[in-house]
């Protein structure tokens, strides 16, 4: 009797573990199957490069959504990473000891706030702030530059690519800062102390000891944040504008894969429309899969060893 | 200026810059939290908790349907996700250990943890909602459960592996079977860690909106029927915030603060259990 419970439990546990593989495989297969109609109609390259997203005419191209996803992610990372590293330096090297734990815990708790809160705040407070205060300044300065000026001008209702990118960067900031801080903390004190003993300043220690030592962990963390930003939905859905075009200026409304899915999935009235949305979901899945695999296995695995 | 002064100057500049970065980052977060507390606090009332859903243009009504829906959806997700996650973690720690299969499952589970939540929503839509023909609360629970499994798996695996092998060996020496060792020795010594992991996983999925958008969808009526579309705090927040009605937008802020208090409360509870549980 005891033996049979033993065997059953072992089988059940193995089954549960294999279930993880099953789900991941099923995700890929189901998304591929659902998008096959659209893949047949538009192909791969044509779908990725076509800018036409016109449901009434049944013409679907993924370029605007893919463009929005990539550009908003890149801008968000460009803003979040320097600030996050600054926070990590502050927390590990500058802040007085009695501040480190509370500020550190506060940042971790902020990472737990639901992303929809960031989105709502973005819609009601940050978008009007961008429209009334920030964008006129950008128009008057960057917008006047030759050649690149057109990226910073145009019709600017407050919601748009830049606003969404900034909200996204705030959303991933606590996450990125926490990873950077943990990587910095892993540097053995003895290494830092030796450098201080040789007369190094705090910045010398950061630059020549801490950052080289923690580099892989920080890069891995940045890539994980990138994966998070790619798939983030609610923080950007409110403030992106859901315009299926590639905007000529980063101040203008745009769309992204997640924004398109959130807004249009329940409204898709034809098979080809729905299938094209699944196609976008598949592309997002594949993109984030690669980002995660690179970040986790190429960088963070080396840190563990 | 000699080299030493120059180094000191650069050092000073960098320290000021990183302090400013910290202030800059924390300022945003305070702005968001301040808004949430200010707007949410004034939107709260007894009516919010017990009132029926408002009609367009109404000035009364509450979130009872969404609060109950949220609890039901998350509870069902927990009931599905936790046994699977704990069992899978048990396999990795107690049976697989460092076998190739176990390591592969660990890696894939980490990958699954980072799959965009909206993609999981589309997956369940194709699997469950489309064949059945309508949205349902249970589908929402299922997509949240899929998000929970890798988190619970990871903490269970980590916590069980921290149990000293001597404890297991002692039990085996007394003639216990493997199942008995796991049930009475391993689980018992790792229970604090597992509970912490479970609570943190609930906190993590409790605030998710994207996977519910096309699974449980929304329902402007009170329902306990998991086979029907079901309102949740998050999706209701999304719909109300986007609506043109002032009162609905206020309800969205009320939902926001209820949700945040719930999610942060669970998070802090998990941390406290971990902190005090491990001290002993």
Boltz contact constraints between the chains, C-beta under 6 A:
constraints:
  - contact:
      token1: [A, 2]
      token2: [B, 177]
      max_distance: 6.0
  - contact:
      token1: [A, 5]
      token2: [B, 179]
      max_distance: 6.0
  - contact:
      token1: [A, 6]
      token2: [B, 177]
      max_distance: 6.0
  - contact:
      token1: [A, 6]
      token2: [B, 178]
      max_distance: 6.0
  - contact:
      token1: [A, 6]
      token2: [B, 179]
      max_distance: 6.0
  - contact:
      token1: [A, 9]
      token2: [B, 179]
      max_distance: 6.0
  - contact:
      token1: [A, 13]
      token2: [B, 87]
      max_distance: 6.0
  - contact:
      token1: [A, 13]
      token2: [B, 90]
      max_distance: 6.0
  - contact:
      token1: [A, 13]
      token2: [B, 91]
      max_distance: 6.0
  - contact:
      token1: [A, 14]
      token2: [B, 91]
      max_distance: 6.0
  - contact:
      token1: [A, 16]
      token2: [B, 84]
      max_distance: 6.0
  - contact:
      token1: [A, 16]
      token2: [B, 87]
      max_distance: 6.0
  - contact:
      token1: [A, 16]
      token2: [B, 88]
      max_distance: 6.0
  - contact:
      token1: [A, 17]
      token2: [B, 88]
      max_distance: 6.0
  - contact:
      token1: [A, 17]
      token2: [B, 91]
      max_distance: 6.0
  - contact:
      token1: [A, 17]
      token2: [B, 105]
      max_distance: 6.0
  - contact:
      token1: [A, 20]
      token2: [B, 88]
      max_distance: 6.0
  - contact:
      token1: [A, 20]
      token2: [B, 105]
      max_distance: 6.0
  - contact:
      token1: [A, 20]
      token2: [B, 109]
      max_distance: 6.0
  - contact:
      token1: [A, 21]
      token2: [B, 108]
      max_distance: 6.0
  - contact:
      token1: [A, 24]
      token2: [B, 108]
      max_distance: 6.0
  - contact:
      token1: [A, 24]
      token2: [B, 112]
      max_distance: 6.0
  - contact:
      token1: [A, 27]
      token2: [B, 123]
      max_distance: 6.0
  - contact:
      token1: [A, 30]
      token2: [B, 123]
      max_distance: 6.0
  - contact:
      token1: [A, 30]
      token2: [B, 126]
      max_distance: 6.0
  - contact:
      token1: [A, 34]
      token2: [B, 126]
      max_distance: 6.0
  - contact:
      token1: [A, 83]
      token2: [B, 21]
      max_distance: 6.0
  - contact:
      token1: [A, 83]
      token2: [B, 25]
      max_distance: 6.0
  - contact:
      token1: [A, 86]
      token2: [B, 18]
      max_distance: 6.0
  - contact:
      token1: [A, 86]
      token2: [B, 21]
      max_distance: 6.0
  - contact:
      token1: [A, 86]
      token2: [B, 22]
      max_distance: 6.0
  - contact:
      token1: [A, 87]
      token2: [B, 22]
      max_distance: 6.0
  - contact:
      token1: [A, 87]
      token2: [B, 25]
      max_distance: 6.0
  - contact:
      token1: [A, 89]
      token2: [B, 18]
      max_distance: 6.0
  - contact:
      token1: [A, 90]
      token2: [B, 18]
      max_distance: 6.0
  - contact:
      token1: [A, 90]
      token2: [B, 19]
      max_distance: 6.0
  - contact:
      token1: [A, 90]
      token2: [B, 22]
      max_distance: 6.0
  - contact:
      token1: [A, 94]
      token2: [B, 15]
      max_distance: 6.0
  - contact:
      token1: [A, 110]
      token2: [B, 29]
      max_distance: 6.0
  - contact:
      token1: [A, 112]
      token2: [B, 267]
      max_distance: 6.0
  - contact:
      token1: [A, 114]
      token2: [B, 207]
      max_distance: 6.0
  - contact:
      token1: [A, 114]
      token2: [B, 259]
      max_distance: 6.0
  - contact:
      token1: [A, 116]
      token2: [B, 209]
      max_distance: 6.0
  - contact:
      token1: [A, 116]
      token2: [B, 234]
      max_distance: 6.0
  - contact:
      token1: [A, 116]
      token2: [B, 237]
      max_distance: 6.0
  - contact:
      token1: [A, 117]
      token2: [B, 36]
      max_distance: 6.0
  - contact:
      token1: [A, 117]
      token2: [B, 256]
      max_distance: 6.0
  - contact:
      token1: [A, 120]
      token2: [B, 241]
      max_distance: 6.0
  - contact:
      token1: [A, 121]
      token2: [B, 32]
      max_distance: 6.0
  - contact:
      token1: [A, 121]
      token2: [B, 35]
      max_distance: 6.0
  - contact:
      token1: [A, 125]
      token2: [B, 35]
      max_distance: 6.0
  - contact:
      token1: [A, 170]
      token2: [B, 28]
      max_distance: 6.0
  - contact:
      token1: [A, 173]
      token2: [B, 25]
      max_distance: 6.0
  - contact:
      token1: [A, 201]
      token2: [B, 7]
      max_distance: 6.0
  - contact:
      token1: [A, 201]
      token2: [B, 11]
      max_distance: 6.0
  - contact:
      token1: [A, 202]
      token2: [B, 11]
      max_distance: 6.0
  - contact:
      token1: [A, 203]
      token2: [B, 10]
      max_distance: 6.0
  - contact:
      token1: [A, 203]
      token2: [B, 11]
      max_distance: 6.0
  - contact:
      token1: [A, 203]
      token2: [B, 14]
      max_distance: 6.0
  - contact:
      token1: [A, 227]
      token2: [B, 114]
      max_distance: 6.0
  - contact:
      token1: [A, 231]
      token2: [B, 116]
      max_distance: 6.0
  - contact:
      token1: [A, 233]
      token2: [B, 118]
      max_distance: 6.0
  - contact:
      token1: [A, 233]
      token2: [B, 210]
      max_distance: 6.0
  - contact:
      token1: [A, 234]
      token2: [B, 209]
      max_distance: 6.0
  - contact:
      token1: [A, 258]
      token2: [B, 118]
      max_distance: 6.0
  - contact:
      token1: [A, 261]
      token2: [B, 118]
      max_distance: 6.0
  - contact:
      token1: [A, 262]
      token2: [B, 213]
      max_distance: 6.0
  - contact:
      token1: [A, 265]
      token2: [B, 214]
      max_distance: 6.0
  - contact:
      token1: [A, 266]
      token2: [B, 214]
      max_distance: 6.0
  - contact:
      token1: [A, 281]
      token2: [B, 119]
      max_distance: 6.0
  - contact:
      token1: [A, 281]
      token2: [B, 122]
      max_distance: 6.0
  - contact:
      token1: [A, 284]
      token2: [B, 116]
      max_distance: 6.0
  - contact:
      token1: [A, 284]
      token2: [B, 119]
      max_distance: 6.0
  - contact:
      token1: [A, 285]
      token2: [B, 119]
      max_distance: 6.0
  - contact:
      token1: [A, 288]
      token2: [B, 116]
      max_distance: 6.0
  - contact:
      token1: [A, 292]
      token2: [B, 111]
      max_distance: 6.0
  - contact:
      token1: [A, 292]
      token2: [B, 114]
      max_distance: 6.0
  - contact:
      token1: [A, 296]
      token2: [B, 110]
      max_distance: 6.0
